[in-house]
């Protein structure tokens, strides 16, 4: 039974992270921390790194804190929650940074309907280079209109 609750917690955390990605992208990155995110929309620098990459550090710190709560204080859900955040972070990196933005030249020829829909939705998001007026802030779950 423990394994069931562990897996359920892990899966719920992973799925909740999609909501967190949408929420933080719409209200934080395109809100009060636009100064960190805007270089992701408009390349005004020569560096491979973006200020936008700093958001990774926040979620890594949350995941590491949950590991400490699990290891040092016996909070059983800390490990599956940390693993869910970590897995979502890796998925985000693979899908957003590698597949969509091609920061590494991998997965260039993916042509599934889902892959095309993700790229189309993200392209529409980046069409707007300003803080306000954007659309499609999700990462894995995007509106059906982009899959047509």
N, CA, C and O of each residue as an XYZ file, in Angstrom:
592
protein
N       0.815     -1.200      0.000
C       0.000      0.000      0.000
C       0.859      1.264      0.000
O       0.483      2.273     -0.597
N       2.003      1.209      0.664
C       2.896      2.373      0.679
C       3.316      2.768     -0.723
O       3.372      3.953     -1.055
N       3.615      1.763     -1.551
C       4.049      2.042     -2.918
C       2.938      2.746     -3.692
O       3.211      3.648     -4.484
N       1.702      2.345     -3.470
C       0.571      2.980     -4.133
C       0.499      4.467     -3.782
O       0.357      5.306     -4.672
N       0.596      4.801     -2.487
C       0.539      6.204     -2.059
C       1.749      6.983     -2.559
O       1.635      8.156     -2.913
N       2.904      6.329     -2.587
C       4.113      6.979     -3.096
C       3.908      7.339     -4.560
O       4.156      8.472     -4.970
N       3.448      6.357     -5.351
C       3.251      6.594     -6.787
C       2.165      7.629     -7.031
O       2.312      8.489     -7.899
N       1.069      7.554     -6.266
C      -0.020      8.520     -6.404
C       0.472      9.941     -6.102
O       0.112     10.887     -6.803
N       1.284     10.084     -5.071
C       1.845     11.390     -4.707
C       2.788     11.892     -5.799
O       2.762     13.066     -6.167
N       3.613     10.991     -6.305
C       4.543     11.332     -7.391
C       3.772     11.813     -8.618
O       4.085     12.867     -9.171
N       2.775     11.055     -9.042
C       1.991     11.386    -10.227
C       1.217     12.688    -10.032
O       1.185     13.532    -10.928
N       0.594     12.853     -8.868
C      -0.152     14.088     -8.588
C       0.771     15.299     -8.610
O       0.392     16.360     -9.108
N       1.974     15.149     -8.076
C       2.939     16.254     -8.079
C       3.342     16.595     -9.499
O       3.379     17.769     -9.866
N       3.648     15.577    -10.311
C       4.020     15.806    -11.704
C       2.906     16.559    -12.432
O       3.175     17.540    -13.126
N       1.670     16.111    -12.282
C       0.544     16.754    -12.951
C       0.303     18.169    -12.422
O      -0.021     19.075    -13.190
N       0.462     18.356    -11.112
C       0.298     19.682    -10.516
C       1.346     20.656    -11.053
O       1.089     21.855    -11.156
N       2.522     20.141    -11.395
C       3.582     20.998    -11.921
C       3.213     21.602    -13.270
O       3.709     22.676    -13.611
N       2.361     20.945    -14.041
C       1.904     21.552    -15.292
C       1.079     22.797    -14.982
O       1.214     23.816    -15.659
N       0.221     22.717    -13.956
C      -0.521     23.901    -13.520
C       0.456     24.972    -13.029
O       0.309     26.147    -13.366
N       1.444     24.574    -12.240
C       2.418     25.542    -11.717
C       3.208     26.195    -12.842
O       3.508     27.388    -12.781
N       3.547     25.420    -13.870
C       4.268     25.981    -15.016
C       3.402     27.035    -15.705
O       3.877     28.124    -16.027
N       2.134     26.704    -15.927
C       1.219     27.669    -16.554
C       1.064     28.909    -15.679
O       1.191     30.035    -16.161
N       0.789     28.698    -14.383
C       0.561     29.801    -13.459
C       1.795     30.701    -13.353
O       1.690     31.922    -13.477
N       2.950     30.100    -13.125
C       4.160     30.922    -12.962
C       4.536     31.594    -14.273
O       5.057     32.709    -14.266
N       4.278     30.933    -15.404
C       4.590     31.555    -16.683
C       3.681     32.766    -16.933
O       4.144     33.826    -17.353
N       2.403     32.594    -16.672
C       1.449     33.680    -16.956
C       1.525     34.830    -15.952
O       1.509     35.997    -16.343
N       1.606     34.506    -14.660
C       1.472     35.541    -13.634
C       2.786     35.979    -12.988
O       2.845     37.046    -12.376
N       3.822     35.181    -13.113
C       5.108     35.574    -12.531
C       6.084     35.980    -13.630
O       6.632     37.082    -13.603
N       6.304     35.081    -14.605
C       7.246     35.403    -15.687
C       6.743     36.550    -16.556
O       7.527     37.400    -16.980
N       5.447     36.577    -16.819
C       4.861     37.687    -17.580
C       4.253     38.704    -16.625
O       3.418     39.518    -17.021
N       4.669     38.653    -15.387
C       4.220     39.579    -14.350
C       5.411     40.280    -13.739
O       6.197     40.919    -14.438
N       5.541     40.154    -12.415
C       6.554     40.947    -11.706
C       7.992     40.510    -11.968
O       8.914     41.260    -11.648
N       8.219     39.326    -12.538
C       9.586     38.916    -12.886
C       9.815     38.878    -14.400
O      10.613     38.087    -14.903
N       9.104     39.744    -15.107
C       9.294     39.875    -16.552
C      10.750     40.207    -16.872
O      11.270     39.786    -17.906
N      11.406     40.955    -15.997
C      12.810     41.328    -16.240
C      13.706     40.095    -16.377
O      14.736     40.160    -17.048
N      13.331     38.972    -15.753
C      14.089     37.719    -15.911
C      13.669     36.967    -17.165
O      14.478     36.256    -17.761
N      12.426     37.113    -17.568
C      11.864     36.287    -18.637
C      11.957     36.919    -20.022
O      11.939     36.208    -21.027
N      12.056     38.240    -20.087
C      11.938     38.899    -21.390
C      13.038     38.506    -22.370
O      12.815     38.536    -23.580
N      14.227     38.136    -21.875
C      15.281     37.741    -22.813
C      14.982     36.396    -23.483
O      15.646     36.018    -24.449
N      13.996     35.687    -22.975
C      13.555     34.456    -23.614
C      12.672     34.768    -24.824
O      12.599     33.973    -25.761
N      12.007     35.913    -24.806
C      11.145     36.327    -25.910
C      11.876     37.180    -26.931
O      11.562     37.147    -28.121
N      12.839     37.935    -26.467
C      13.582     38.811    -27.377
C      15.061     38.657    -27.061
O      15.533     39.082    -26.007
N      15.778     38.046    -27.984
C      17.209     37.796    -27.781
C      17.982     39.106    -27.931
O      18.233     39.573    -29.042
N      18.353     39.685    -26.791
C      19.134     40.922    -26.803
C      20.507     40.686    -26.180
O      21.105     41.593    -25.602
N      20.996     39.452    -26.307
C      22.264     39.066    -25.690
C      22.932     38.016    -26.569
O      22.285     37.403    -27.418
N      24.227     37.815    -26.361
C      24.984     36.838    -27.140
C      25.191     35.528    -26.403
O      25.697     34.568    -26.984
N      24.814     35.471    -25.151
C      25.057     34.296    -24.313
C      24.086     33.164    -24.641
O      22.940     33.401    -25.023
N      24.566     31.928    -24.485
C      23.701     30.763    -24.627
C      22.704     30.730    -23.465
O      21.565     30.291    -23.626
N      23.143     31.198    -22.298
C      22.274     31.253    -21.119
C      21.377     32.473    -21.193
O      21.727     33.496    -21.781
N      20.215     32.336    -20.581
C      19.249     33.431    -20.491
C      18.970     33.712    -19.017
O      19.093     32.817    -18.182
N      18.600     34.940    -18.697
C      18.164     35.234    -17.327
C      16.976     34.345    -16.968
O      16.794     33.976    -15.808
N      16.182     34.011    -17.962
C      15.031     33.132    -17.793
C      15.420     31.787    -17.171
O      14.597     31.159    -16.506
N      16.651     31.343    -17.377
C      17.110     30.071    -16.820
C      17.147     30.088    -15.291
O      17.233     29.031    -14.664
N      17.084     31.261    -14.693
C      17.091     31.366    -13.231
C      15.855     30.725    -12.595
O      15.897     30.328    -11.431
N      14.762     30.621    -13.342
C      13.553     30.007    -12.790
C      13.788     28.544    -12.440
O      13.152     28.013    -11.530
N      14.689     27.896    -13.150
C      15.048     26.514    -12.851
C      15.543     26.382    -11.415
O      15.229     25.409    -10.729
N      16.313     27.359    -10.970
C      16.903     27.306     -9.626
C      15.823     27.270     -8.555
O      15.971     26.566     -7.556
N      14.744     28.011     -8.745
C      13.659     28.027     -7.762
C      13.055     26.635     -7.593
O      12.932     26.142     -6.472
N      12.681     26.007     -8.693
C      12.053     24.686     -8.597
C      13.042     23.622     -8.132
O      12.650     22.669     -7.459
N      14.310     23.771     -8.480
C      15.334     22.847     -7.971
C      15.444     22.984     -6.454
O      15.589     21.984     -5.752
N      15.376     24.211     -5.945
C      15.454     24.440     -4.496
C      14.247     23.838     -3.782
O      14.392     23.265     -2.702
N      13.064     23.961     -4.370
C      11.865     23.356     -3.779
C      12.035     21.841     -3.725
O      11.758     21.218     -2.699
N      12.483     21.256     -4.813
C      12.678     19.807     -4.862
C      13.722     19.356     -3.840
O      13.517     18.361     -3.145
N      14.824     20.070     -3.746
C      15.865     19.708     -2.778
C      15.367     19.866     -1.343
O      15.713     19.063     -0.477
N      14.574     20.874     -1.090
C      14.017     21.082      0.252
C      13.112     19.923      0.645
O      13.128     19.479      1.793
N      12.327     19.436     -0.303
C      11.471     18.286     -0.030
C      12.299     17.032      0.261
O      11.914     16.207      1.090
N      13.427     16.895     -0.418
C      14.322     15.764     -0.138
C      14.873     15.850      1.287
O      14.987     14.835      1.974
N      15.209     17.043      1.720
C      15.701     17.241      3.092
C      14.598     16.903      4.087
O      14.850     16.231      5.087
N      13.378     17.365      3.820
C      12.257     17.042      4.712
C      12.049     15.530      4.811
O      11.734     15.010      5.881
N      12.226     14.837      3.701
C      12.084     13.378      3.698
C      13.239     12.716      4.456
O      13.018     11.878      5.331
N      14.460     13.098      4.113
C      15.628     12.430      4.674
C      15.932     12.772      6.117
O      16.338     11.904      6.889
N      15.742     14.007      6.482
C      16.119     14.454      7.828
C      14.961     14.470      8.818
O      15.167     14.337     10.024
N      13.754     14.631      8.312
C      12.610     14.794      9.217
C      11.526     13.735      9.032
O      10.483     13.791      9.683
N      11.771     12.772      8.147
C      10.844     11.666      7.985
C       9.529     12.001      7.306
O       8.559     11.256      7.450
N       9.470     13.100      6.570
C       8.253     13.460      5.839
C       8.152     12.531      4.626
O       8.805     12.765      3.608
N       7.334     11.474      4.734
C       7.310     10.415      3.718
C       7.000     10.940      2.323
O       7.535     10.421      1.343
N       6.144     11.960      2.208
C       5.753     12.471      0.892
C       6.832     13.343      0.258
O       6.741     13.678     -0.923
N       7.841     13.710      1.024
C       8.903     14.557      0.495
C       9.608     13.949     -0.698
O       9.880     14.634     -1.684
N       9.907     12.656     -0.610
C      10.631     12.014     -1.712
C       9.796     11.921     -2.986
O      10.283     12.330     -4.040
N       8.559     11.403     -2.948
C       7.800     11.349     -4.205
C       7.453     12.731     -4.750
O       7.360     12.907     -5.965
N       7.261     13.711     -3.874
C       7.005     15.065     -4.360
C       8.250     15.631     -5.031
O       8.158     16.234     -6.100
N       9.413     15.442     -4.409
C      10.672     15.898     -5.006
C      10.908     15.208     -6.340
O      11.345     15.838     -7.303
N      10.619     13.909     -6.396
C      10.800     13.157     -7.634
C       9.832     13.651     -8.716
O      10.207     13.715     -9.887
N       8.607     13.998     -8.348
C       7.640     14.531     -9.306
C       8.083     15.874     -9.870
O       7.962     16.117    -11.071
N       8.597     16.748     -9.007
C       9.093     18.048     -9.458
C      10.316     17.862    -10.349
O      10.438     18.509    -11.389
N      11.220     16.975     -9.936
C      12.422     16.707    -10.730
C      12.054     16.148    -12.108
O      12.592     16.591    -13.122
N      11.143     15.179    -12.143
C      10.739     14.581    -13.418
C      10.076     15.614    -14.312
O      10.321     15.637    -15.518
N       9.238     16.469    -13.737
C       8.615     17.525    -14.539
C       9.683     18.486    -15.051
O       9.630     18.912    -16.204
N      10.644     18.826    -14.213
C      11.724     19.713    -14.639
C      12.516     19.134    -15.796
O      12.855     19.850    -16.739
N      12.813     17.845    -15.733
C      13.523     17.191    -16.833
C      12.654     17.151    -18.088
O      13.149     17.360    -19.196
N      11.363     16.883    -17.915
C      10.442     16.875    -19.048
C      10.369     18.264    -19.665
O      10.396     18.415    -20.887
N      10.275     19.277    -18.810
C      10.224     20.654    -19.286
C      11.481     20.977    -20.083
O      11.397     21.554    -21.167
N      12.643     20.610    -19.555
C      13.909     20.864    -20.246
C      13.931     20.162    -21.605
O      14.299     20.769    -22.610
N      13.539     18.894    -21.638
C      13.547     18.139    -22.898
C      12.563     18.718    -23.910
O      12.901     18.889    -25.081
N      11.358     19.016    -23.462
C      10.327     19.502    -24.378
C      10.557     20.963    -24.758
O      10.579     21.297    -25.943
N      10.727     21.829    -23.773
C      10.820     23.260    -24.035
C      12.180     23.675    -24.597
O      12.260     24.289    -25.661
N      13.230     23.339    -23.883
C      14.549     23.830    -24.283
C      15.165     23.049    -25.442
O      15.817     23.634    -26.307
N      14.963     21.735    -25.464
C      15.590     20.937    -26.517
C      14.655     20.766    -27.714
O      15.032     21.101    -28.837
N      13.445     20.254    -27.497
C      12.545     19.979    -28.611
C      12.010     21.256    -29.268
O      12.085     21.394    -30.489
N      11.477     22.183    -28.483
C      10.853     23.379    -29.063
C      11.886     24.419    -29.475
O      11.881     24.872    -30.619
N      12.774     24.805    -28.558
C      13.717     25.892    -28.857
C      15.035     25.424    -29.464
O      15.849     26.249    -29.881
N      15.254     24.124    -29.518
C      16.441     23.559    -30.140
C      17.743     24.136    -29.580
O      18.664     24.454    -30.332
N      17.809     24.267    -28.244
C      19.050     24.716    -27.620
C      20.149     23.674    -27.814
O      21.336     23.998    -27.807
N      19.744     22.442    -27.985
C      20.617     21.362    -28.455
C      19.923     20.811    -29.689
O      18.700     20.676    -29.697
N      20.656     20.498    -30.702
C      20.058     20.075    -31.975
C      19.646     18.598    -31.937
O      20.266     17.747    -32.575
N      18.595     18.321    -31.181
C      18.045     16.974    -31.055
C      16.553     17.022    -31.340
O      15.945     18.090    -31.276
N      15.967     15.900    -31.648
C      14.517     15.775    -31.875
C      14.008     16.760    -32.927
O      12.920     17.317    -32.781
N      14.787     16.975    -33.978
C      14.417     17.962    -34.987
C      13.336     17.470    -35.937
O      12.585     18.277    -36.484
N      13.245     16.181    -36.140
C      12.340     15.656    -37.159
C      11.087     15.004    -36.581
O      10.463     14.174    -37.241
N      10.723     15.363    -35.387
C       9.499     14.813    -34.797
C       8.302     15.416    -35.504
O       8.165     16.635    -35.600
N       7.443     14.548    -35.992
C       6.324     15.065    -36.779
C       4.967     14.523    -36.334
O       4.013     14.529    -37.112
N       4.876     14.061    -35.105
C       3.577     13.590    -34.619
C       2.624     14.778    -34.479
O       3.052     15.929    -34.397
N       1.358     14.481    -34.454
C       0.346     15.533    -34.307
C       0.564     16.311    -32.999
O       0.448     17.536    -32.965
N       0.881     15.572    -31.923
C       1.121     16.209    -30.625
C       2.344     17.134    -30.691
O       2.293     18.265    -30.209
N       3.439     16.654    -31.288
C       4.658     17.456    -31.400
C       4.403     18.730    -32.202
O       4.856     19.810    -31.822
N       3.686     18.602    -33.298
C       3.373     19.777    -34.121
C       2.485     20.760    -33.354
O       2.669     21.973    -33.452
N       1.522     20.232    -32.589
C       0.643     21.094    -31.798
C       1.399     21.857    -30.722
O       1.156     23.045    -30.509
N       2.319     21.172    -30.043
C       3.141     21.852    -29.023
C       3.962     22.970    -29.644
O       4.004     24.084    -29.123
N       4.606     22.670    -30.744
C       5.438     23.696    -31.415
C       4.584     24.866    -31.895
O       4.981     26.023    -31.754
N       3.428     24.577    -32.455
C       2.540     25.633    -32.950
C       2.076     26.535    -31.798
O       2.073     27.760    -31.927
N       1.687     25.928    -30.681
C       1.219     26.706    -29.532
C       2.347     27.583    -28.992
O       2.126     28.746    -28.654
N       3.547     27.030    -28.914
C       4.662     27.807    -28.379
C       5.059     28.922    -29.344
O       5.456     30.007    -28.918
N       4.953     28.655    -30.623
C       5.237     29.691    -31.621
C       4.260     30.854    -31.464
O       4.647     32.019    -31.558
N       2.988     30.526    -31.225
C       1.993     31.586    -31.012
C       2.299     32.369    -29.735
O       2.095     33.581    -29.679
N       2.784     31.675    -28.722
C       3.145     32.369    -27.489
C       4.280     33.357    -27.750
O       4.252     34.482    -27.251
N       5.263     32.947    -28.521
C       6.434     33.791    -28.780
C       6.194     34.847    -29.852
O       7.039     35.715    -30.070
N       5.066     34.778    -30.510
C       4.719     35.807    -31.502
C       4.654     37.179    -30.830
O       4.988     38.199    -31.432
N       4.220     37.180    -29.579
C       4.170     38.411    -28.789
C       5.478     38.521    -28.000
O       5.791     37.635    -27.204
N       6.233     39.581    -28.207
C       7.513     39.736    -27.503
C       7.400     40.665    -26.294
O       8.407     41.069    -25.711
N       6.175     40.994    -25.929
C       5.955     41.926    -24.827
C       5.414     41.209    -23.587
O       4.995     40.053    -23.651
N       5.434     41.911    -22.479
C       4.975     41.372    -21.202
C       3.493     41.003    -21.233
O       3.103     39.952    -20.724
N       2.678     41.854    -21.822
C       1.226     41.658    -21.830
C       0.739     41.217    -23.203
O       1.409     41.418    -24.216
N      -0.427     40.622    -23.211
C      -1.081     40.278    -24.473
C      -0.700     38.921    -25.043
O      -1.017     38.635    -26.198
N      -0.035     38.084    -24.273
C       0.369     36.776    -24.777
C      -0.760     35.757    -24.703
O      -1.828     36.022    -24.150
N      -0.501     34.602    -25.265
C      -1.447     33.495    -25.196
C      -0.679     32.197    -25.016
O       0.534     32.146    -25.221
N      -1.372     31.181    -24.644
C      -0.855     29.819    -24.508
C       0.377     29.749    -23.598
O       1.510     29.706    -24.078
N       0.146     29.738    -22.304
C       1.228     29.755    -21.316
C       1.590     28.366    -20.796
O       2.529     28.231    -20.012
N       0.868     27.337    -21.216
C       1.155     25.984    -20.756
C       2.347     25.376    -21.474
O       2.922     25.982    -22.379
N       2.712     24.162    -21.057
C       3.837     23.516    -21.712
C       3.434     22.176    -22.313
O       3.607     21.983    -23.517
N       2.912     21.258    -21.539
C       2.541     19.937    -22.055
C       1.078     19.873    -22.476
O       0.719     19.113    -23.375
N       0.240     20.666    -21.828
C      -1.185     20.673    -22.096
C      -1.532     22.006    -22.756
O      -1.562     23.041    -22.091
N      -1.790     21.981    -24.042
C      -2.106     23.213    -24.764
C      -3.499     23.066    -25.393
O      -3.974     21.947    -25.587
N      -4.143     24.174    -25.706
C      -5.500     24.118    -26.274
C      -5.578     23.263    -27.536
O      -4.630     23.206    -28.319
N      -6.707     22.608    -27.721
C      -6.905     21.696    -28.854
C      -6.772     22.389    -30.206
O      -6.435     21.736    -31.194
N      -7.025     23.681    -30.273
C      -6.980     24.372    -31.566
C      -5.594     24.293    -32.215
O      -5.473     24.450    -33.429
N      -4.565     24.055    -31.428
C      -3.217     23.981    -31.984
C      -2.901     22.609    -32.577
O      -1.857     22.436    -33.207
N      -3.776     21.649    -32.387
C      -3.555     20.305    -32.911
C      -4.308     20.067    -34.229
O      -4.282     18.956    -34.758
N      -4.956     21.065    -34.746
C      -5.726     20.916    -35.998
C      -4.848     21.178    -37.190
O      -5.311     21.101    -38.327
